[in-house]
Amino acid sequence: MAKRSTIGENPLDAVNHEHPLDTVVPDLSAVARTGRGQAPPEVSPELQARLAELEAGLKRLAAEVAGFKTAAAEAAALKGTVAGLPGELAGVRREIDQLKAEAAAAKTLQAEVIQFKAELAQLRASAGPGDLPFWMRGKKK
C-alpha cells in the first residue's frame, strides 16, 4: 500500500486559502466567526447624530404615510358615497314628480272647494227662513 501525505490530517481543518474575489467582496462568514465575543466598534458622534436624524426622518415619513393611508381610505369611502348619489338623485326626482302631481290635484280640489263655497253663499243669500229645515230655524218667541 502507498502512503498518502494526508494520512492523519483532517481535510476540514485545512486553512481556507484567500480567494481573489475576497479583496473586492470580503468574506462575511469569516467576519461573523471572528466577530463573536468582541465589543462592537465605537461609532463616532457625527454618525450617531446622523443616525438619529435619519431615524427621526423615518418616523416622520411613517406618520405621513399613515396620514396618506387614512386620506386614501376616506377618499374611497367618499367615492362609494358619490357612486350612490345618482340613484338617490333619481329617487328624489321621482318623489318631486309625485309631489307635483299631488299639488296639481290639491289645486283642483281647492278650486272645487272655492266653487262650492260660492254656491253655498248664493243659496244662503237666496233662501228665506221657511226654506231652512225645522231644526235650523230659530225658536218661536
Salt bridges, closest charged atoms under 4 A:
GLU53 OE2 - ARG50 NH1 3.34
